[in-house]
Amino acid sequence: MAKASNVKNAGLGERFRGFFTTRDFILHDGRDLRRFSVAGRTQALFAGVAAITVLFSGYGVAQAMVGAIAISGVTAAPGSPEAQVAKMREQVAKMQAEVAAAKEAAKLHALRVEQRQAMISAVLSGQAVPSPAAGEAPAAAPRTSAIADEMLAPLRQVEARQVALAGKAIVAGEARFQQTAAQVRRLGLAPERFVTVQGGMGGPYEPVEEGDAPAATGAGAASSENADAQFRALFNTWKKLDMLEQTVISIPSMQPVDKLTFTSNFGVRSDPFRGTAAMHAGVDIPGAMGTPIYATADGIVSHAGRQGGYGNLVEINHGRGIETRYGHLSKILVADNTRVRRGQMIGLMGSTGRSTGSHLHYEVRVDGKAVNPIPFLQSGEYLVAVQDRVTGGVGGPAGKR
């Protein structure tokens, strides 16, 4: 068997040497013929060098193609068409989810902008009333994707301008509150009794562990927190101002008759029947029999009928501990437990009860105690303007207030 293998190898060697035999080449250079001979060994050497060169070139090209394919990601994709389609569907679903999240974030921001704008308008105009939830606008949506950031960029610019405007609205609201409070104090009333102070806060100090801290940090989160704090302050300012202005509706601030003069003032006087010193709990306003009498503030009639020395009496409860009384009427035009508006006619002047002639006995009481009505009759146009702004304005006497 070894002998047969040697014979076969010898045959291959003879065939290989047969390829590279000595070859003669004849070239004509234009004048002479030249003959060149290339030995078989030289031919074999050149052939070996060429084969090695081709092998190295092919290896380099193969490595370059593998790198290009790896960079393009073709090899990462599954080979089957079904797998490629499934991956494309997954990418589309992801994009759809990002778009939906961006839309929801834009919706929340738009709602915040709308509620905050309503709050600013309420404080600046004193007429628009924000919803009860305006002080707690929906929280800003967390940062989701580049799509959401691009969609929210214009709304964030609007919010930034609103924060600056909210600061000015707070100053305007506080100024209006102080002006109204000063007018209320002139009447001998304490504004603090009508305005509910925001509840206190406190409790033991418990530091937050680093792992439990909220994830939303950085300049964006700090800016959002500052904006929320600014609008909470604005809402508290509006709420405080609204409470005081709603109280002004209960304050008698207009005259009960067209022509206002006095025959007897509030305080100690000489009793017209006995001639001795006696306390007079109101003021006496003279006028012709049947002169119209008007309610000086909104309220509910707590008494309409005869009552001792008052004669025919109308008593109106204006809320917040404030009452007015209209005595000696010749005719009562309202009934018990009915609501009346400021400027509404409630009766006609007369001389019923303990009276020497046609006039109106007018009282103002705070927490059941009679106070001097004169400051209320001279409260000026400011409180009247506040009441008109809150209630929309009503009729009443044409005389000066």
MARTORSE-745459 format. One line per field, with one value per residue (C-alpha): residue number from 1; residue in one letter; y, x negated, z. Coordinates in pm, 1 decimal. Layout:
i	c(NUM	...)
aa	c(A	...)
c2	c(Y	...)
c1	c(X	...)
c3	c(Z	...)
***
This chain:
i	c(1	2	3	4	5	6	7	8	9	10	11	12	13	14	15	16	17	18	19	20	21	22	23	24	25	26	27	28	29	30	31	32	33	34	35	36	37	38	39	40	41	42	43	44	45	46	47	48	49	50	51	52	53	54	55	56	57	58	59	60	61	62	63	64	65	66	67	68	69	70	71	72	73	74	75	76	77	78	79	80	81	82	83	84	85	86	87	88	89	90	91	92	93	94	95	96	97	98	99	100	101	102	103	104	105	106	107	108	109	110	111	112	113	114	115	116	117	118	119	120	121	122	123	124	125	126	127	128	129	130	131	132	133	134	135	136	137	138	139	140	141	142	143	144	145	146	147	148	149	150	151	152	153	154	155	156	157	158	159	160	161	162	163	164	165	166	167	168	169	170	171	172	173	174	175	176	177	178	179	180	181	182	183	184	185	186	187	188	189	190	191	192	193	194	195	196	197	198	199	200	201	202	203	204	205	206	207	208	209	210	211	212	213	214	215	216	217	218	219	220	221	222	223	224	225	226	227	228	229	230	231	232	233	234	235	236	237	238	239	240	241	242	243	244	245	246	247	248	249	250	251	252	253	254	255	256	257	258	259	260	261	262	263	264	265	266	267	268	269	270	271	272	273	274	275	276	277	278	279	280	281	282	283	284	285	286	287	288	289	290	291	292	293	294	295	296	297	298	299	300	301	302	303	304	305	306	307	308	309	310	311	312	313	314	315	316	317	318	319	320	321	322	323	324	325	326	327	328	329	330	331	332	333	334	335	336	337	338	339	340	341	342	343	344	345	346	347	348	349	350	351	352	353	354	355	356	357	358	359	360	361	362	363	364	365	366	367	368	369	370	371	372	373	374	375	376	377	378	379	380	381	382	383	384	385	386	387	388	389	390	391	392	393	394	395	396	397	398	399	400	401)
aa	c(M	A	K	A	S	N	V	K	N	A	G	L	G	E	R	F	R	G	F	F	T	T	R	D	F	I	L	H	D	G	R	D	L	R	R	F	S	V	A	G	R	T	Q	A	L	F	A	G	V	A	A	I	T	V	L	F	S	G	Y	G	V	A	Q	A	M	V	G	A	I	A	I	S	G	V	T	A	A	P	G	S	P	E	A	Q	V	A	K	M	R	E	Q	V	A	K	M	Q	A	E	V	A	A	A	K	E	A	A	K	L	H	A	L	R	V	E	Q	R	Q	A	M	I	S	A	V	L	S	G	Q	A	V	P	S	P	A	A	G	E	A	P	A	A	A	P	R	T	S	A	I	A	D	E	M	L	A	P	L	R	Q	V	E	A	R	Q	V	A	L	A	G	K	A	I	V	A	G	E	A	R	F	Q	Q	T	A	A	Q	V	R	R	L	G	L	A	P	E	R	F	V	T	V	Q	G	G	M	G	G	P	Y	E	P	V	E	E	G	D	A	P	A	A	T	G	A	G	A	A	S	S	E	N	A	D	A	Q	F	R	A	L	F	N	T	W	K	K	L	D	M	L	E	Q	T	V	I	S	I	P	S	M	Q	P	V	D	K	L	T	F	T	S	N	F	G	V	R	S	D	P	F	R	G	T	A	A	M	H	A	G	V	D	I	P	G	A	M	G	T	P	I	Y	A	T	A	D	G	I	V	S	H	A	G	R	Q	G	G	Y	G	N	L	V	E	I	N	H	G	R	G	I	E	T	R	Y	G	H	L	S	K	I	L	V	A	D	N	T	R	V	R	R	G	Q	M	I	G	L	M	G	S	T	G	R	S	T	G	S	H	L	H	Y	E	V	R	V	D	G	K	A	V	N	P	I	P	F	L	Q	S	G	E	Y	L	V	A	V	Q	D	R	V	T	G	G	V	G	G	P	A	G	K	R)
c2	c(0.0	233.5	145.2	245.9	581.7	653.8	578.9	817.5	1098.8	1049.7	1082.0	1410.1	1543.9	1463.1	1632.9	1946.2	1968.6	1931.9	2265.6	2453.7	2352.1	2585.2	2821.1	3033.4	3381.1	3566.1	3944.1	4181.8	4527.1	4686.9	4596.3	4258.2	3946.0	3866.3	3532.9	3485.0	3164.4	3127.2	2821.2	2602.1	2678.3	3054.4	3006.3	2803.3	3072.8	3351.3	3139.6	3078.2	3449.7	3536.2	3273.9	3404.6	3763.7	3662.2	3474.9	3773.5	4011.8	3784.1	3760.4	4141.6	4187.0	3928.4	4101.5	4441.7	4298.7	4139.9	4472.6	4666.1	4417.3	4435.2	4815.4	4825.8	4589.1	4348.3	4055.0	4158.3	4121.6	3778.4	3611.0	3528.3	3787.4	3719.8	3812.1	4133.7	4233.3	4161.9	4385.1	4665.8	4635.9	4660.7	4979.7	5129.8	5042.8	5210.3	5526.4	5527.1	5495.1	5791.1	6003.0	5910.8	6000.9	6331.5	6410.9	6336.1	6554.7	6838.5	6799.7	6829.2	7134.8	7301.1	7245.3	7397.1	7699.9	7746.6	7719.5	7948.8	8208.4	8199.5	8255.9	8553.0	8704.6	8656.1	8844.8	9125.4	9182.4	9081.8	8940.3	8599.8	8324.4	8027.3	7676.3	7532.2	7317.7	7611.1	7630.0	7274.8	7261.8	6914.7	6816.2	6860.2	6542.1	6383.0	6413.5	6125.3	6166.5	6410.8	6418.5	6531.2	6793.0	6936.1	6948.5	7101.9	7367.6	7637.8	7562.6	7587.8	7930.6	8038.4	7902.0	8100.8	8422.4	8329.1	8292.1	8646.3	8774.9	8585.8	8784.3	9110.5	8975.2	8889.6	9246.7	9387.3	9149.5	9232.6	9604.8	9565.0	9356.0	9618.7	9896.1	9705.0	9610.4	9976.7	10069.7	9791.6	9910.9	10261.0	10108.2	9971.1	9613.7	9386.9	9233.5	8936.2	8811.5	8771.7	8615.9	8260.0	8230.1	7934.5	7642.2	7602.8	7328.9	7138.7	6800.5	6618.5	6645.1	6324.0	6350.0	6182.7	5897.3	5936.2	5629.3	5759.0	6100.4	6180.7	6104.1	6438.0	6664.7	6926.4	7271.9	7165.1	7019.7	7319.5	7558.0	7364.2	7368.8	7744.7	7799.1	7584.5	7778.2	8108.8	8005.0	7864.6	8205.2	8369.2	8138.1	8216.6	8588.3	8553.2	8341.1	8592.7	8883.8	8700.4	8625.5	8991.3	9116.1	8863.7	9005.7	9356.1	9238.8	9197.9	9545.7	9816.8	10068.9	10282.5	10517.5	10378.5	10688.9	10929.0	11239.5	11185.8	11418.6	11349.1	11462.7	11241.4	11076.9	10758.3	10757.6	10916.1	11179.5	11346.8	11114.6	11292.8	11165.4	11178.1	11440.7	11232.0	11094.9	10770.6	10559.8	10591.5	10276.7	10423.7	10741.1	10913.1	11017.3	11245.1	11238.2	11255.1	10979.0	10701.7	10781.0	10464.4	10276.8	10064.6	9773.2	9889.5	9547.8	9199.3	8972.8	8771.0	8927.5	8790.4	8995.1	9185.4	9303.5	9491.9	9506.2	9726.2	10082.3	10020.2	9999.6	9831.4	9692.6	9520.6	9348.1	9210.5	8959.3	9028.6	8741.2	8743.6	8887.7	9206.9	9320.5	9634.3	9752.6	9984.4	10109.9	10316.5	10208.8	10290.7	9984.1	9672.2	9539.9	9222.2	8904.3	8699.2	8468.7	8625.1	8727.9	9094.1	9271.3	9590.2	9878.8	9682.6	9869.9	9702.6	9947.4	10299.9	10566.0	10628.9	10708.0	10380.7	10278.3	10519.1	10810.2	11184.3	11212.3	11059.8	10938.0	10625.4	10479.6	10307.8	10076.8	9873.8	9588.5	9376.4	9052.0	9175.7	9501.8	9837.1	10042.1	10392.0	10379.5	10705.6	10550.0	10294.0	10568.4	10753.1	10450.3	10616.1	10486.3	10226.8	9969.8	10032.9	9965.6	9643.0	9531.6	9615.3	9418.4	9112.6	9119.3	9285.7	9606.9	9682.7	9980.2	10203.1	10565.6	10826.5	11048.0	11069.5	10775.2)
c1	c(0.0	-289.6	-438.5	-117.4	-111.1	-469.0	-385.2	-85.0	-292.0	-562.2	-296.2	-167.4	-522.9	-581.9	-255.6	-343.5	-687.0	-514.8	-333.1	-655.6	-888.5	-1146.8	-969.2	-1116.5	-978.7	-1065.7	-1015.6	-1062.1	-1191.0	-1144.3	-1487.6	-1590.4	-1435.2	-1520.2	-1481.0	-1425.1	-1406.0	-1228.9	-1324.9	-1055.5	-1174.3	-1144.8	-790.1	-699.8	-842.6	-639.9	-325.1	-369.2	-418.7	-105.0	102.3	-5.5	76.0	425.0	492.8	395.6	606.5	909.2	864.5	853.0	1164.2	1351.6	1256.0	1371.8	1709.2	1762.8	1689.2	1925.3	2203.9	2153.7	2166.6	2483.5	2659.6	2770.2	2626.1	2820.4	3153.1	3308.5	3268.4	3633.2	3869.6	4126.9	3874.5	3780.7	4148.5	4202.1	3910.4	4044.4	4384.6	4218.1	4039.5	4363.9	4547.8	4273.4	4299.2	4679.3	4644.3	4403.1	4643.4	4936.2	4731.0	4633.4	4999.8	5099.7	4819.1	4926.6	5287.2	5182.6	4966.8	5244.5	5485.6	5233.9	5191.7	5570.2	5634.3	5347.9	5462.2	5811.5	5658.4	5453.7	5763.1	5964.5	5712.2	5654.3	6018.0	6198.4	6482.5	6382.3	6395.7	6159.2	6280.9	6229.5	5945.3	5758.2	5523.9	5412.3	5336.4	5249.3	4888.1	4660.4	4606.0	4263.3	4009.3	4073.3	3895.6	3754.6	4096.2	4262.3	3994.2	4045.4	4425.2	4408.9	4149.4	4404.5	4626.8	4329.2	4252.3	4611.6	4585.6	4266.1	4445.0	4738.4	4507.7	4379.4	4735.3	4842.1	4589.2	4744.9	5094.2	4996.0	4878.5	5200.5	5418.1	5242.1	5277.6	5650.5	5689.0	5515.4	5730.0	6051.5	5934.0	5864.2	6219.1	6358.5	6150.5	6294.0	6631.6	6497.1	6482.1	6178.0	6103.9	5939.6	6275.1	6398.6	6087.4	5994.4	5622.6	5464.8	5408.9	5066.7	4816.1	4572.2	4469.2	4150.7	3853.8	3775.8	3492.7	3541.6	3307.3	3104.9	3265.3	3616.1	3562.6	3779.6	3624.5	3724.4	3431.1	3232.4	3303.2	3627.5	3778.7	3669.6	3825.1	4153.4	4160.0	4097.8	4380.9	4617.3	4524.0	4584.1	4931.8	5019.3	4932.8	5146.8	5440.1	5412.0	5407.8	5719.2	5894.1	5819.9	5931.4	6245.9	6342.1	6308.6	6497.0	6774.1	6794.9	6832.8	7162.1	7285.7	7175.9	7445.8	7291.5	7569.7	7831.0	8179.7	8359.5	8311.0	8260.1	8040.3	8071.0	8075.7	8299.7	8130.0	7788.7	7647.7	7555.4	7682.7	7952.1	8243.1	8541.0	8814.1	9089.4	8933.5	8665.7	8405.6	8077.2	8123.2	7926.4	8031.9	7924.1	7955.1	8017.6	8348.6	8393.4	8696.1	8914.0	9264.5	9511.9	9477.8	9115.1	8955.9	8714.6	8439.2	8228.2	7871.0	7712.1	7802.5	7953.9	8247.3	8542.5	8532.6	8835.2	9109.1	9390.1	9483.9	9225.4	9269.6	9140.0	9011.3	9367.8	9360.9	9006.4	8803.5	8487.5	8241.4	7967.9	7674.6	7461.3	7125.4	7295.5	7419.5	7784.7	7982.8	8315.9	8572.0	8834.0	9159.0	9262.0	9610.9	9608.8	9393.3	9328.9	9134.4	9206.3	9011.5	8737.3	8724.7	8401.7	8358.5	8099.1	7913.5	8125.3	8453.1	8756.2	8861.0	9115.5	9255.4	9167.8	9418.5	9463.8	9573.4	9457.3	9282.4	9249.6	9324.6	9356.7	9282.6	8923.2	8706.3	8524.7	8218.0	7982.5	7671.1	7580.8	7264.2	7280.2	7606.0	7458.3	7570.9	7294.2	7291.5	7455.6	7295.6	6965.2	7165.0	7373.0	7049.9	6851.4	6793.5	6783.6	6511.8	6719.5	7010.5	6781.5	6661.4	7019.1	7117.0	6819.2	6909.4	7286.9	7314.1	7479.5	7834.9	8070.2	8155.5	8186.1	8064.0	7915.8	7550.4	7406.0)
c3	c(0.0	81.7	-254.8	-431.8	-244.2	-344.0	-706.0	-690.0	-535.5	-797.2	-1063.8	-917.4	-897.3	-1262.2	-1358.2	-1150.1	-1311.5	-1644.6	-1582.3	-1517.2	-1797.6	-1951.5	-2189.9	-2468.7	-2557.2	-2880.7	-2889.2	-3180.2	-3069.7	-3414.9	-3551.7	-3418.6	-3278.1	-2918.4	-2745.9	-2372.0	-2176.6	-1832.6	-1635.7	-1469.6	-1117.1	-1179.0	-1306.4	-995.1	-767.5	-933.9	-920.9	-545.4	-474.1	-675.0	-491.4	-149.2	-255.9	-372.2	-46.6	171.5	-40.9	-10.6	368.2	399.5	188.0	396.9	725.8	589.8	487.2	828.6	1002.6	775.2	835.1	1211.9	1208.8	998.7	1241.4	974.1	1161.3	1477.9	1302.5	1291.5	962.9	894.5	740.6	1015.5	1286.3	1104.9	1074.2	1445.4	1536.5	1316.5	1485.7	1826.0	1722.2	1587.4	1911.1	2112.6	1903.8	1941.5	2319.2	2326.5	2119.1	2348.8	2657.9	2497.9	2422.8	2784.0	2914.6	2684.8	2803.3	3169.9	3100.0	2900.8	3192.7	3433.3	3209.5	3181.3	3556.4	3645.0	3393.6	3547.9	3890.4	3771.1	3607.9	3927.9	4137.7	3887.8	3785.6	4104.7	3894.0	3758.1	4016.5	3971.8	4039.5	4388.9	4260.7	4108.4	4403.4	4329.3	3958.7	3821.5	3867.9	3571.4	3371.7	3420.1	3145.2	2904.5	2571.5	2322.2	2153.9	2478.7	2542.8	2194.6	2235.6	2584.7	2507.9	2403.1	2705.2	2939.6	2795.6	2865.3	3220.7	3277.8	3174.1	3398.1	3699.1	3644.1	3607.2	3920.5	4123.6	4005.1	4073.3	4431.5	4488.3	4336.5	4539.2	4865.2	4796.1	4731.8	5046.4	5259.5	5109.3	5178.1	5527.4	5605.3	5505.7	5724.7	6021.5	5979.8	6059.5	6386.2	6251.9	6262.5	5919.9	6092.6	6219.5	5862.1	5706.8	5793.8	5850.5	5673.7	5910.8	6071.6	5996.9	6213.5	6348.6	6449.9	6218.9	6032.0	5775.9	5438.5	5361.1	5044.7	4887.8	4961.9	4804.6	4501.9	4167.0	4011.9	4088.8	3909.7	3772.8	3600.2	3916.6	4124.6	3871.0	3877.5	4258.8	4263.9	4016.5	4224.6	4538.6	4359.8	4249.1	4590.4	4733.0	4464.6	4542.9	4916.0	4835.0	4619.1	4883.0	5157.5	4940.9	4830.4	5191.8	5285.8	4981.8	5038.8	5392.3	5249.9	5099.3	5456.8	5565.6	5545.8	5311.0	5167.5	5305.4	5378.2	5237.6	4949.0	5160.5	5465.8	5765.2	6140.7	6422.7	6680.3	6683.4	6833.1	7200.3	7522.2	7467.7	7645.3	7613.8	7405.9	7635.0	7984.0	7935.8	8121.2	7989.3	7799.3	7552.9	7190.7	6999.6	6650.3	6453.4	6370.2	6006.6	5946.3	5636.1	5504.2	5582.2	5322.0	5228.5	5077.9	5304.9	5147.9	5275.2	5322.6	5252.5	5134.6	5396.2	5526.4	5706.7	6062.3	6181.7	6001.9	6231.9	6543.4	6823.7	7132.3	7108.7	6755.9	6627.9	6288.0	6262.7	5991.8	6113.1	5857.5	5932.4	5699.4	5822.4	6000.5	6310.4	6140.2	6163.0	6077.9	6218.9	6055.7	6304.8	6320.6	5965.9	5844.4	5618.8	5591.6	5238.4	5319.6	5516.3	5768.3	5639.2	5293.2	5124.2	5033.4	4822.7	4893.1	4768.3	4778.1	4916.4	5242.3	5388.7	5413.8	5670.4	5948.9	6318.2	6477.4	6823.2	7062.2	6822.2	6819.1	6439.0	6101.2	6088.5	6050.8	6348.8	6193.8	6385.9	6304.5	6539.4	6546.6	6744.1	6898.6	7022.6	6881.7	6716.4	6572.0	6225.6	6108.1	5986.3	5788.5	5627.0	5539.6	5425.5	5088.2	4735.4	4791.4	4978.4	4744.4	4447.8	4609.6	4667.6	4311.0	4180.8	4388.1	4342.5	4003.7	4136.6	4247.2	4271.0	4564.8	4669.3	4428.2	4702.2	4795.5	4979.4)
***
